[in-house]
């Protein structure tokens, strides 16, 4: 299968052995026959290469969709106005809101577990980028 995707539609890429799961803003998750380092090498060649950040050994995130870094729960929650919520059965990575939470599009969508040290590193990188943007 050939799949062409605009890079700004990629929420994150998560390693799965010799494959990767590519998660898109429309809720699709595709198994790719590339290892994570291939994605990392490609993203580094982009004009806006700082859009993607490697988080630990198994995850690359699109920083524009990172909404919450929770060091206690060791998770990253992604969200944004362009993301489409999918049910838990449609997408194993999809976030499922509780009954009291807003179910409208453009809210937090995905939550991914990540090692604490990798989260700390991501948090520092994002804080440093924000400082440079002022």
C-alpha positions, 0 to 999 in steps of 0.5 A, spaced: 500 500 500 502 507 498 499 512 503 501 519 502 500 524 508 501 531 509 506 531 515 502 536 519 496 531 519 501 526 523 499 526 531 505 521 533 509 515 531 509 509 536 514 504 535 512 497 535 518 492 534 520 492 527 514 496 525 511 503 527 504 505 528 502 512 525 496 516 528 493 521 524 489 527 526 483 524 523 483 518 528 486 513 523 492 509 525 496 505 520 501 500 521 507 502 517 513 497 515 518 502 517 522 502 524 522 509 528 529 511 526 526 512 518 521 516 520 526 520 525 531 521 519 525 523 514 523 528 519 530 531 520 530 533 513 523 537 513 524 545 513 520 545 519 524 539 522 523 542 530 515 540 529 517 533 531 520 531 537 523 524 539 520 522 546 524 516 548 526 509 544 519 508 542 515 515 540 516 521 536 510 526 537 508 532 533 509 538 538 503 542 535 498 537 538 501 535 545 496 538 550 498 535 557 505 532 559 503 528 566 509 526 569 505 523 575 501 518 570 507 518 565 502 520 559 502 525 554 495 527 552 494 530 545 489 534 542 487 540 538 482 543 533 483 539 527 483 532 531 477 527 530 475 523 536 474 516 534 471 510 539 476 506 543 474 500 538 476 504 532 482 506 534 486 502 540 490 509 541 484 513 542 482 517 548 475 515 551 472 521 555 468 520 561 461 521 561 462 528 564 467 531 559 465 535 553 465 530 547 465 536 542 471 535 536 477 539 538 478 537 545 484 532 548 483 526 543 489 521 545 493 519 551 500 515 550 504 512 556 511 514 556 517 513 561 518 518 566 525 520 564 523 521 556 517 525 559 521 530 563 526 531 557 520 532 552 517 537 557 524 541 557 524 541 550 517 544 549 519 549 554 525 551 551 522 552 544 516 556 547 522 561 550 525 562 543 518 564 540 517 570 545 
